[in-house]
Amino acid sequence: MKKRIMVIEDDPVFQELLTMLLSKEFEATVCASVEESLPRIEAGGYQLVISDINLLGMTGFEILDRMRQSGLLETCPVVLCSSQFDAATKEKALSLGAAGFIAKPYEPEAVLAMVRSLLA
């Protein structure tokens, strides 16, 4: 059975790219907002969340915080991604509990390597 990944991304181009990249090996569900994805994540069944940081409404940092507070990070790691790939943004993501950070635009092999490593 394929491992399940929740992708939270509001840009249709990046949604399509991640879906195409991940769907060969994993079951990827794409949501355009944290508000749409959070009830699904809380219901369980996902082994990994990949979330953009800069989203309308809640940010990727906020979903990370919510998942940490509810204990979901223990069973479902979160990888944050952003076109802001300065050291401070990456450090903030990791210090808040992210299992990894991916810079946009995505390097397909780097994304797959991180996902495979986290789901191994």
Residue frames as qw, qx, qy, qz and C-alpha x, y, z in Angstrom:
[[0.000, 0.889, 0.458, 0.000, 0.00, 0.00, 0.00],
 [0.394, 0.543, -0.023, 0.742, 1.29, 3.46, -0.92],
 [0.321, -0.399, -0.445, 0.735, 2.18, 5.89, 1.85],
 [0.084, 0.845, 0.486, 0.206, -0.11, 8.92, 2.01],
 [0.377, -0.116, -0.069, 0.916, 1.15, 12.49, 1.71],
 [0.084, 0.885, 0.435, -0.142, -0.84, 15.68, 2.24],
 [0.428, 0.147, 0.175, 0.874, 0.40, 18.55, 0.06],
 [0.017, -0.857, -0.406, 0.317, -0.73, 22.03, 1.07],
 [0.344, -0.132, 0.362, 0.856, 0.00, 24.40, -1.80],
 [0.324, 0.705, 0.402, -0.485, -2.07, 27.26, -3.21],
 [0.183, 0.610, -0.464, -0.616, -0.18, 27.72, -6.49],
 [0.895, 0.293, 0.173, -0.289, -1.74, 25.50, -9.21],
 [0.584, 0.644, -0.494, 0.022, 1.60, 25.12, -11.02],
 [0.018, -0.474, 0.808, -0.351, 3.34, 23.79, -7.89],
 [0.750, -0.025, 0.464, -0.471, 0.28, 21.65, -7.05],
 [0.876, 0.430, -0.099, -0.195, 0.56, 19.93, -10.42],
 [0.390, 0.637, -0.640, 0.180, 4.33, 19.56, -10.19],
 [0.281, -0.374, 0.775, -0.426, 4.23, 17.94, -6.75],
 [0.836, 0.123, 0.325, -0.424, 1.32, 15.71, -7.70],
 [0.799, 0.519, -0.291, -0.086, 3.13, 14.44, -10.80],
 [0.221, 0.609, -0.701, 0.297, 6.38, 13.99, -8.89],
 [0.343, -0.296, 0.743, -0.492, 4.94, 12.18, -5.89],
 [0.810, 0.103, 0.164, -0.553, 2.08, 10.14, -7.38],
 [0.675, 0.382, -0.620, -0.119, 4.35, 7.52, -8.96],
 [0.413, 0.152, -0.812, 0.383, 5.44, 6.26, -5.54],
 [0.015, -0.192, -0.669, 0.718, 2.98, 7.75, -3.06],
 [0.025, -0.709, -0.674, -0.206, -0.67, 8.67, -2.69],
 [0.218, -0.062, -0.131, 0.965, -0.65, 12.47, -2.75],
 [0.018, -0.796, -0.605, -0.007, -3.64, 14.57, -1.72],
 [0.291, 0.187, 0.025, 0.938, -3.46, 18.26, -2.58],
 [0.133, -0.826, -0.522, 0.168, -5.27, 21.00, -0.67],
 [0.332, 0.662, 0.093, 0.666, -5.02, 24.71, -1.44],
 [0.221, -0.710, 0.214, -0.634, -5.28, 25.89, 2.18],
 [0.095, 0.189, -0.841, 0.499, -4.48, 24.90, 5.73],
 [0.535, 0.020, 0.370, -0.759, -8.14, 25.29, 6.63],
 [0.820, 0.232, -0.290, -0.436, -9.09, 22.71, 3.98],
 [0.624, 0.317, -0.705, 0.114, -6.33, 20.27, 4.91],
 [0.128, -0.402, 0.678, -0.602, -6.32, 20.38, 8.71],
 [0.786, -0.098, 0.297, -0.532, -9.51, 18.33, 9.29],
 [0.898, 0.308, -0.297, -0.099, -8.18, 15.65, 6.91],
 [0.381, 0.483, -0.671, 0.414, -4.80, 15.55, 8.67],
 [0.376, -0.332, 0.574, -0.647, -6.45, 15.39, 12.09],
 [0.903, 0.041, 0.020, -0.428, -8.61, 12.47, 10.89],
 [0.609, -0.430, 0.655, 0.125, -5.38, 10.54, 10.36],
 [0.856, 0.366, 0.361, 0.058, -3.99, 8.32, 7.69],
 [0.475, 0.840, -0.200, 0.171, -1.24, 10.60, 6.39],
 [0.869, -0.232, -0.069, 0.432, 2.39, 9.73, 6.91],
 [0.448, -0.139, 0.096, 0.878, 3.80, 13.09, 5.75],
 [0.189, 0.909, 0.337, -0.158, 2.70, 16.69, 5.17],
 [0.475, 0.062, 0.223, 0.849, 4.42, 18.98, 2.68],
 [0.022, 0.881, 0.452, -0.137, 3.27, 22.58, 3.10],
 [0.340, 0.592, 0.045, 0.729, 4.12, 25.88, 1.55],
 [0.302, -0.296, -0.476, 0.771, 4.85, 28.53, 4.18],
 [0.134, 0.233, 0.005, -0.963, 3.17, 31.46, 2.45],
 [0.025, -0.416, -0.868, -0.270, -0.47, 30.57, 2.09],
 [0.298, -0.448, -0.144, -0.831, -3.64, 32.64, 2.22],
 [0.766, -0.533, -0.186, -0.308, -5.21, 32.47, 5.65],
 [0.766, -0.576, 0.270, 0.094, -3.05, 30.29, 7.90],
 [0.290, 0.754, -0.583, -0.095, 0.62, 29.88, 7.13],
 [0.810, 0.158, -0.559, 0.078, 2.71, 26.74, 6.99],
 [0.167, 0.317, -0.651, 0.669, 4.25, 27.82, 10.30],
 [0.550, -0.203, 0.289, -0.757, 0.78, 27.83, 11.85],
 [0.912, 0.016, -0.283, -0.296, -0.08, 24.33, 10.66],
 [0.581, 0.280, -0.657, 0.391, 3.23, 23.14, 12.05],
 [0.129, -0.281, 0.544, -0.780, 2.36, 24.72, 15.41],
 [0.755, -0.113, 0.050, -0.643, -1.16, 23.23, 15.42],
 [0.880, 0.123, -0.454, -0.070, 0.15, 19.77, 14.61],
 [0.361, 0.304, -0.676, 0.566, 2.81, 20.05, 17.32],
 [0.363, -0.251, 0.410, -0.798, 0.24, 21.15, 19.92],
 [0.854, -0.024, 0.004, -0.519, -2.10, 18.28, 19.05],
 [0.635, -0.370, 0.677, 0.023, 0.69, 15.66, 19.07],
 [0.840, 0.504, 0.158, -0.121, 0.36, 14.90, 15.35],
 [0.290, 0.815, -0.501, -0.031, 4.01, 15.73, 14.61],
 [0.500, -0.432, 0.744, -0.097, 5.03, 12.59, 16.48],
 [0.675, 0.177, 0.716, 0.038, 3.43, 10.39, 13.81],
 [0.546, 0.712, 0.381, 0.223, 3.24, 12.71, 10.79],
 [0.456, -0.367, 0.107, 0.803, 6.33, 14.80, 10.02],
 [0.327, 0.899, 0.251, -0.146, 5.98, 18.11, 8.19],
 [0.558, 0.000, 0.288, 0.778, 8.25, 19.47, 5.47],
 [0.144, 0.861, 0.225, -0.432, 7.89, 23.19, 4.85],
 [0.571, 0.223, 0.414, 0.673, 8.73, 24.82, 1.54],
 [0.053, 0.905, 0.208, -0.367, 9.04, 28.38, 0.33],
 [0.602, 0.662, 0.059, 0.443, 10.52, 30.60, -2.32],
 [0.187, -0.874, 0.327, -0.308, 12.00, 32.49, 0.65],
 [0.951, -0.057, -0.248, 0.174, 14.95, 30.20, 1.23],
 [0.104, 0.745, -0.436, 0.493, 17.11, 32.45, 3.35],
 [0.404, 0.120, -0.813, 0.402, 18.81, 30.96, 6.40],
 [0.242, -0.080, 0.497, -0.830, 16.43, 32.65, 8.85],
 [0.746, 0.039, -0.131, -0.652, 13.31, 31.16, 7.23],
 [0.742, 0.137, -0.656, -0.022, 14.82, 27.69, 7.10],
 [0.223, 0.163, -0.735, 0.620, 16.05, 27.97, 10.71],
 [0.472, -0.081, 0.295, -0.827, 12.59, 29.09, 11.89],
 [0.813, 0.063, -0.364, -0.450, 10.94, 26.14, 10.12],
 [0.661, 0.124, -0.709, 0.213, 13.31, 23.62, 11.67],
 [0.052, 0.170, -0.626, 0.759, 13.18, 25.23, 15.13],
 [0.602, -0.063, 0.148, -0.782, 9.38, 24.98, 15.11],
 [0.672, -0.080, 0.703, -0.218, 9.59, 21.25, 14.47],
 [0.740, 0.550, -0.187, -0.340, 9.66, 20.84, 10.70],
 [0.890, -0.146, 0.387, 0.190, 11.32, 17.61, 9.63],
 [0.576, 0.059, 0.425, 0.696, 12.78, 19.38, 6.60],
 [0.180, 0.779, 0.073, -0.596, 12.77, 22.44, 4.40],
 [0.598, 0.295, 0.571, 0.479, 12.59, 22.57, 0.61],
 [0.012, -0.508, 0.109, 0.855, 13.35, 25.69, -1.44],
 [0.591, 0.661, 0.461, -0.035, 11.21, 26.67, -4.41],
 [0.804, 0.209, -0.289, -0.476, 11.45, 26.19, -7.28],
 [0.871, -0.284, 0.380, -0.127, 11.57, 22.50, -6.46],
 [0.189, 0.514, -0.813, -0.197, 14.48, 20.29, -7.40],
 [0.864, -0.056, -0.254, -0.431, 12.58, 17.05, -8.14],
 [0.745, 0.125, -0.614, 0.228, 15.34, 14.68, -7.05],
 [0.094, 0.260, -0.574, 0.771, 15.90, 16.60, -3.80],
 [0.629, -0.194, 0.111, -0.745, 12.17, 16.48, -3.01],
 [0.902, 0.005, -0.372, -0.218, 11.99, 12.74, -3.68],
 [0.543, 0.241, -0.658, 0.463, 15.15, 12.05, -1.69],
 [0.169, -0.258, 0.494, -0.813, 13.78, 13.90, 1.36],
 [0.768, -0.108, -0.023, -0.631, 10.36, 12.26, 1.12],
 [0.847, 0.108, -0.521, -0.017, 11.83, 8.78, 0.72],
 [0.338, 0.273, -0.660, 0.613, 14.16, 9.36, 3.66],
 [0.348, -0.215, 0.396, -0.822, 11.37, 10.57, 5.94],
 [0.836, -0.014, -0.016, -0.548, 9.03, 7.72, 4.98],
 [0.551, 0.336, -0.763, 0.042, 11.65, 4.95, 5.13]]
